[in-house]
Structure formats: C-alpha cells, structure tokens
Amino acid sequence: MYGGLSKVDEGVVYPKKDEEISVQQVDDALSTNIFNVMLGRRSQRKFENREIEPSKIEMILAAADTAPTAGGFQGFEIYHVKRADIKLKLVDAANKQPYVNAPVVLVFCMNPGRIKMNFPENILKKFSLQDATLAAAYAQLAAHALGLSSIWIGMIEEQQIMKILSTKYVPSSILCLGYPQKILQPKPKRSLMNLIHQV
C-alpha cells in the first residue's frame, strides 16, 4: 500500500503524489541532519486539533518500512487507526491515556510468522518484537523531521487491543502523532560517562 523512500525520474521525492506538500518540503525533510532530529525530538502529549497531510503520513510509514529487521523479513504489521470510535477504545486499552486519541494513531504489532528463519518460536517472537520496535522508532524520527510531534505508548492491554483491531497480531506499542500545541525542549539525558560501560 505504501512505497519506500525513493527518487523518481522527474526529480520528485516520495510520495509520488505531490498535492499537499511541496517538493521543497519533501527535499528538506529527506536531507535533514539525523543528529539534529534525534537531539531535538521530545515526547508530546498535547496536539493541535489539526489533520496531518496524507503525504506526510505516507512518508512516516515509508520510513517505518526502511527499518532494519531480522533477516529482512519485516516481522511486523502497522495498523493506521482512522476511526474516532476505535481511537476512543484504544484510550481505554492504553491505561486511559487521553492523548492516544491523537490526529494520527499507529499501532505496531508483531508478526513472527513472516520471519522465515530456522529458530525456535521464542526467538522468532523476540525478533518480531524487535522488528516492530525499530519500525516504530523510525516512524517517530521521521515524524519529527516533518515538523510533527509524537508520544510512544507502551503501557497497553495487548488482548484488549487485539480485540479492538480484530487482529491476531500482538501489539508492541502505539505511536500517536500530531502537530504540537507548543514546542517542547529536550530534557537532559544521562551523561555518557554513566551510560557507557566498557568491558
């Protein structure tokens, strides 16, 4: 449904339809310094009541598609939740966190059945969890590069979400996206001296 990030002959960058976002905006996003994106990203719980351009959503999903996965098998699925009633049900399934009812809600699920490797089931599940987590992280960084904010939701009732989405796939996280009500400054992180352990 969603293609990968790619240049096309006419010089237009993904997405191919260039109706809501200019070529310059796409070029700017794709040439953004990744370190600036990582350093500037901050979790956001208050979003503007404003729709996100479909082309930006496609770019975010395309970024998730580029994430590294076990054996390249992409053992994950993404549910793009558009219906308001489902978003409200997800709020309840995510410890009643109200910001799950965001302009864009993406549920990342594990699909170990896609990983065609000769390993025990528990290892394939671990690979699938890692695949889904990396895909969500790539989507989150892409969103920030496009001027959006996000909040990662990990406190979720897995079985309840599976029932809400009518899926057999176990969710790993929910990523909520939107335009921020105000820009938040990144919080200080641990000193690398205390974070890194050389052995």
C-alpha positions in Angstrom: 0.0 0.0 0.0 2.8 2.4 0.9 6.0 2.5 -1.1 9.6 3.0 0.0 11.5 6.2 0.1 12.9 6.7 -3.4 13.7 9.4 -6.0 11.9 9.3 -9.3 13.0 10.4 -12.8 11.2 13.8 -12.6 13.1 14.7 -9.5 10.0 14.3 -7.3 10.7 12.6 -4.0 8.4 10.1 -2.3 5.4 10.3 -2.1 4.7 10.3 -5.8 1.5 12.4 -5.4 2.6 16.0 -4.7 -0.7 17.6 -3.8 -0.5 18.5 -0.1 3.3 19.0 0.4 5.8 20.8 -1.9 8.8 19.1 -3.4 11.0 21.5 -1.5 9.4 20.4 1.8 10.0 16.8 1.0 13.6 17.5 -0.1 14.1 19.4 3.2 12.8 16.5 5.2 14.9 13.9 3.4 18.1 16.0 3.7 17.6 16.7 7.4 20.6 16.0 9.6 19.6 12.9 11.5 21.5 14.0 14.6 19.5 17.2 14.8 16.3 15.1 14.5 17.4 12.8 17.4 18.6 15.6 19.6 15.5 17.8 19.1 12.8 15.1 19.5 10.7 15.3 22.6 7.6 13.3 23.6 4.5 15.4 23.2 1.1 14.8 24.8 -0.8 17.8 23.6 -1.6 18.1 19.9 -3.4 20.7 17.8 -6.8 19.7 16.5 -5.4 19.7 13.0 -5.2 17.0 10.4 -1.9 15.8 9.2 -1.3 15.9 5.5 -1.7 12.4 3.9 1.7 12.8 2.1 3.4 13.3 5.5 1.7 10.2 6.8 2.9 8.2 3.8 6.4 9.4 4.4 6.3 8.3 8.0 5.0 4.9 7.0 7.6 4.7 4.3 10.3 5.4 6.9 9.0 2.6 9.1 9.3 0.4 6.0 13.1 1.1 5.9 13.8 -0.1 9.4 16.2 -3.0 9.8 14.5 -6.3 10.5 15.6 -9.9 11.3 16.6 -11.5 8.0 14.9 -8.7 6.1 11.6 -10.4 6.7 9.8 -7.5 8.3 8.0 -9.4 11.1 5.6 -6.6 12.0 2.3 -5.1 10.9 1.1 -1.5 11.3 -2.5 -0.5 11.9 -3.3 3.1 10.9 -6.3 3.9 13.1 -8.6 6.5 11.5 -11.9 5.8 13.1 -12.7 8.0 16.1 -14.6 5.3 17.9 -11.7 2.9 17.7 -9.3 5.6 18.9 -11.5 6.1 22.0 -11.5 2.3 22.6 -7.7 2.4 22.4 -7.6 5.1 25.0 -9.2 2.7 27.4 -6.8 -0.1 26.4 -3.8 2.1 27.0 -4.3 2.8 30.7 -6.9 5.5 29.8 -4.1 7.8 28.5 -6.2 10.5 26.7 -3.5 11.5 24.2 -4.0 8.2 22.5 -6.9 10.0 20.8 -4.4 11.8 18.6 -4.7 13.1 15.0 -2.8 10.0 13.8 -2.6 6.8 15.7 -0.4 3.9 14.5 -0.4 0.5 16.3 2.7 -1.6 15.7 2.1 -5.3 16.0 4.3 -8.4 15.9 4.0 -10.9 13.2 6.6 -13.6 13.8 5.0 -15.8 11.1 6.7 -13.6 8.5 10.2 -14.4 9.7 11.3 -17.5 7.7 14.3 -18.5 9.7 15.1 -21.8 11.4 14.9 -20.7 15.0 12.8 -21.7 18.0 9.4 -19.9 18.3 10.5 -17.8 21.3 13.4 -16.5 19.3 11.2 -15.6 16.3 8.8 -13.8 18.7 11.8 -11.8 20.1 12.9 -10.9 16.5 9.3 -9.8 15.7 9.2 -7.6 18.8 12.5 -6.0 17.8 11.3 -5.5 14.2 8.1 -3.8 15.4 10.0 -1.6 17.9 12.6 -0.5 15.3 9.8 0.3 12.8 8.0 2.5 15.3 11.2 4.3 16.2 12.0 5.1 12.6 8.4 6.4 12.2 8.8 8.5 15.2 12.0 10.1 14.0 10.5 10.7 10.5 7.6 12.4 12.1 9.9 14.8 14.0 11.8 15.5 10.8 8.5 16.5 9.2 7.6 19.0 11.9 5.3 16.7 13.9 5.5 15.5 17.5 4.7 12.2 18.9 4.2 10.1 22.1 5.2 6.4 22.3 2.7 4.3 24.3 4.0 1.1 25.8 1.5 0.6 28.7 -1.2 -1.3 26.8 -3.6 -4.2 27.3 -2.5 -6.4 24.4 -5.5 -8.7 24.3 -7.9 -5.8 24.5 -6.2 -4.0 21.6 -6.2 -7.2 19.6 -10.0 -7.4 20.1 -10.5 -3.8 19.2 -8.5 -4.1 16.0 -9.9 -7.6 15.2 -6.4 -8.9 14.7 -4.5 -12.0 15.7 -1.2 -10.0 15.9 0.0 -8.9 19.3 0.7 -5.2 19.6 4.0 -3.9 20.8 3.3 -0.2 21.0 1.1 2.7 19.9 2.6 5.7 18.3 0.5 8.9 18.5 1.3 11.8 16.1 0.2 15.3 15.6 1.2 19.0 15.4 2.3 20.1 18.8 0.4 22.7 20.7 3.8 24.1 21.7 7.4 23.2 21.1 9.0 21.4 24.0 12.7 21.5 24.6 14.5 18.2 25.0 15.2 17.1 28.6 18.8 16.5 29.8 19.9 12.9 29.3 22.3 10.8 31.3 26.0 11.5 31.0 27.7 9.2 28.6 30.2 8.5 31.3 27.4 6.9 33.4 25.7 5.3 30.4 28.5 3.5 28.6 30.2 0.5 30.2 33.5 -0.6 28.7 34.3 -4.3 29.2 
